[in-house]
């Protein structure tokens, strides 16, 4: 038995008898498994026979089948359970009143990756909003933050840049579980949702994924390993540029680059502090799809040697600074659209502050810019935490 039991296991242990007789909906995907690797919908069907009335899926689909941003998933039908499967990454990204009419309680069981821009948090917020309007109860089956719950990093998202890749004023590496985020959202947006979180058993804030004893099941197509999640709070920045974030390779986000990079010069420009806890291996790769498809790219493979000292956001900002300094003619910012935003620059949505792009252009970026607001965030979030 692993040291950590996710909320789905706690649901099984405690039986949650009040759910008997209720019509149930479930938001989940291919990573929503119990310790025996059984899907959450199969677990619920066994615990509450005939009570599961609808399934919902986030970005990439209920089965995790769809790649990349703005690749929508169609609604479907589960022939085994004889229930509809509603996509919450389609024409609408919020459950409709008609969908929620089928259920009394919406259960949410999603594996997050601990980074503000990962869209499962936006889907969580959309479900809380819709459930509050429809007077439906929401039950979040909590799972670990793979980056742990102690360390945070990055500037807080400015409210003017709220989007599907940033629904709330959180730092890039926020240190919250999905259950804790649900509590934050319910309070910040004054939703009045009838919300309950089934907490994990055994999880501590100091734990990173390897400490949990749980098997990693990739929550999205380009999040194959816990190592991917570890670098993602910084490496997601490349989505706002013409530098490949490694999509189309076997190690997305850990590998990154472009045909025009001078990797030796970039390495020379990085400070020792910026590189702490990791090694940047110079590599070449040829993406099979996405940016620079079929072109030889020069770049890096990021090896994290010490997760406790490695700062993903700080490192990727420093790399971006050096690329801007040396490759201004070849480098470019990605143009909209990006995650259903058609006017604002993708990099601004990812960074969460338009001024940071301007500071990067002037090579005036420093973590000291947001150290005070991180201190305030740490104090503010305490009332929403479920784990010591």
N, C-alpha and C positions, 0 to 999 in steps of 0.2 A: 504494500500500500504506500503510495507516495506521501510525502509530508503535507502536501496541499490537496484539499478536496474542493473542486469548483462548486459553484452554486447548484449546478445540475445534480451533483452527488448529494448535496445537502437536501435538495428537494426530495430525492429518493429516500434518504434516511429518515426525514421527518414526515414524509407522506403528505404533508400540507392538505389535511382533510377538508379544509374549507373550500378547496377547489372542486371537490366532488359535487357533481350536479351543475357546475358552471360550464358554459361553452367557451372553449379555449382557442386562442390564436397564438402562433409562435413565429417570432422573427429570429431566424437562424441561418446558418450556411454550413458548408462542408466541414468546418472546424468545430462545430457545436456537437461534440461527442462526449460520451461518458468514459469512464476508465477502461471499459471493455471495448471501446471504439464503436459503440452503437450510437446512431444519430439521435439527437434530442427528440425529434418527432416520434421515433420508435419508443423511446423511454416514456414519453408522455402518453402515447397510445396504450402502453402496457399498464401504466399507473392509473390512467383515467380512461378506460375503454369507451370508445364512441364519443368522447367529449372534445376531441381536437377537430375544429371546424374549418380552420384556414391556416395556411402557411404564408409567410412573408420572407422575401429575400432582399438583402442590401445590394450595394454596388457589386458588380461581377457576377451576380446571380445567386440563387439559392444553392446551386451546386458549385459555385466559384468558376464558372465556365467562360466568362467573358473578360477579355483583355482591356486594359487601358481606360483612360478618361473618356466620358461621353460615348461609350459603347453601351447602348441600352439593352436591357433584358426584357423579353416579352413575358406577359403573364402565362401561366401554364396550369396543368391539372395533375395532381398526384393520383395515379390510378390505383396504387396500393392502398392508400388511405381514403381515396375517394373524396378529396378536398381540393379546393382551388389553391394555387400557388401565386400570390400576388407579388409582382416586382415593385420594389420601392426605388428602383433606378430605371425609370421609364419616362413616359410622358409626364407623369407626376412622381414626385419623390416623397410623398406623404400619403399615408393610408386615407382613403376616402371614407365618408360616412357610410356608404354602402358596404365597403369592406368590413368596417367595424361593427355594422349591424349584425354580422354573423357571430360575434363573440361577446362574452361578458368580461373576460380577462385576457389581456395581451401579455404573453411571456416573451422576454427578450434575452436571448442567449447568444452573444457575439464575442469573439476574441478580438480585442483591440490591440494596438501595438504601441500605445503610449506617446503618440505624436499628434499634435493639434490638427494637422492637415488630413489625417486619415479619416475618410468620409463616414465611417460607421458612427462617429459621434454626432454628425449632422442627422443621420437617419434616426438615431436614438432621440434627438431633440424633436424631430418631426413627429415621431410616434407619441411622445409625451404630449405635444401640443394637440394632436388630433384626438388622443384618448381623453384629454381633459375636456375638450369641447363636447365629446360624445358621452361623457360621464362613464368611462370605462376604466377599470383598474389596470395598472401596469405592474408586472412583477419582473424585476431584473434578476437573472441568474448570473451572479458575478463570476468573473474570471480574472486571473492575474494580469497586472501590468508587466509585460516582459522586461521592461527597463527598470523595474522596481518602483517603489513609492516614495523614496527619500530624495533622490537627486532630481533637480529641475534645471532647466536651461532655456535661455532665449528671452526675447522681449515679449511683452503681452500684446496680443492682437488688438489693434485699434478698432473701436466699434464701427467706424465708418467703412471698414473693410470686411465686415462679416460676410461670409459666403458659404458655399457648400464645403469648402476646404478650411473653414474656420468659423464655427457658429457662435463662439463665445470668447470673451477676453481671457484667454489662457496663454501661458508660455508655450513655446514649441514642444518642449519636453515637460509635460504637465504633472507627472507623478500621481495620477489618479487612476482608479479602476473604472470600469463602465458603470458600476453601481454608484460610485462616488460622483462621477460626472452627472449621472441622472439626478442625484440630490442637488448638485450645483445648479443644473439647468432649471429644475423645478422652482428653486428659490430665486435665481437671478431674473428669470423671465416671468415670475409670479404666475405660474401656470395653474396652480391649484390642482395638480394631477393627484389622483389617489395612487400613490407610488409606494411600493415596498420592494426592498432589496433582499434577496436570499444571499447572505454573505458566504464567502468561502470559509473553510475550516483549515486552520494551520498557516494561513498566509501572513507574512510579516512584511513591513514596508522595505526592509533591507534586502529582500529577496529579488534577485534577477531570475530570468527564466530557468537557468540551469539549477537553481536551488529548489525549484518546486517539485522536481521529480516527475513532471508531466511530459507526455509526448507532444512534440510540436507538430501541429497539423496546419499547413499554410492557410491563413485566413483570406488570402487573395493571391492571384496568379503570380505576382511579382514579389511575394513575401515568403520565399521558400524555406527560410531558416531563421532561427532566433538571431543569428548573426546579422541577417538582413535588417531585422527590426532594430538592432543595436545601432546601426549606422544611419538608419532612415531619418532621424530628426535633423541631420545635416544634409544628407545626400539627396533628399527630396527637393532641395533648392534647384538642382539641375533641371527639374521639370519646367522651370521658368526661363530656360536658356536654350541655346542650340548645342550645348554639350550633352552628349548621350549619358543618361543615368544608368546605362547598362541594360535597358530593356532590349530583348533580342539576344541576350547572352544567358548563360546558366547561372550567373551570380549578379542579378540586377542590384543596383545601388552600392554593392561592394565594389563593382567594377564601374568605371566611368572614364569618359575621354572624348576626343574629337580628332579629326585628321590634322588639325592645325596646331595641336599643343606641343610646346617645347617643355617636356616633363622635367628635364634637368634644371632648367632655369626656374621653373615653378617650385621645385623642391628647395632650391637655394634661397628663395624668398621667404620660406616659412620659418617662423621662430621655433625654438625648442619647446616652449610652453604650448604652442599651438598644436604640436605633433605628439604631445605626451599621451601615453597609453596606446599608441598604435604605430604601425609601420606602413609606409606607402611604397608598395612595390611597383616599379615602372613596368608596364606591360603594353602589348598591342592586342587588339581584338577586332573582330568584324561582325557587327550586329546582323542577325538574320532578319530582323524587322525593326520598325520604328526609326528613330533618328539615325542618319548615316547608314541606312540599310545597305549591306554589301560593300561598304567602304572600309578601308583599313583605318582604324582609330588608334591614336597614341594616348595613353592615359595611365591609370593606376588601378591596382587592386589594394583595397584597404583592409589591413589585418589588425584587428583589435587585440592587443596583448595584455591590456589591463583595463577591464570595464569600469573599475572604480575611479580611474584618473582620466580616462578618455572622455573628451567633450565633443560630441558629434557636430553640434551646431557651430561651435567656435571654429573647429577645423574646416568645415565646408565653407564658412564665410571667408576664412583666410585663403583657402584655395581659390574661391571666386575673386577675391581681391587681387591675387597674383595673376590670374588669367586675364582679368581686365587690364592690368598694368602692362602685360606683355603682348596681348592679342586683340587690341581694340578694333582693328579692322576686320578680323575674321570672326570675332565673337559677336553674338547678338542676343538680345532678349526675345523670348517667345512672344508672339502677338496673340491677342484673344482670337477665338474663344477658349476658355479654360473652365471646366466644371460649371457650365451654364452661366458663366459671366462673359458678356460680349463686349464690354467697353474697358473695364479696368485691366491693367497689365497683370498677367499671371504671377510674375515675380512679386508684385506688391501684395497680392492675395496670399501668397505663400509666406513671405516675410512678415506680413501683418502690419506694415508701416511703410508708407511711400517714401518717407525720408531716408530709410535705410538704403534704398537703391541709389539715391543721390549721394549718400555718404560713401557707398562702395565705389561709385564713379570717381569720387575725390580721394579715395583711399583713406577715409576718415572713420573707420569702423572700430568699435571697441566694446567689449562686454560691460565696461563700466557705465555705458549709456543706460543700461537697464538694471543694474544691480539693486538700486533702491526699490524699484517696483517689484522685483522678485522677493525682496524681504517682506514687503507688504502682502504679496500674494501668499507667501508661506504662512503668515499669521492669519490671513483672512480665510484660507481654506480649511483650517483646523476643525471648524464646526461641521464640516461635511464629510470628514474622514470616518471610515468604518473600522480601520485596523490600526493598532498601535505600532 
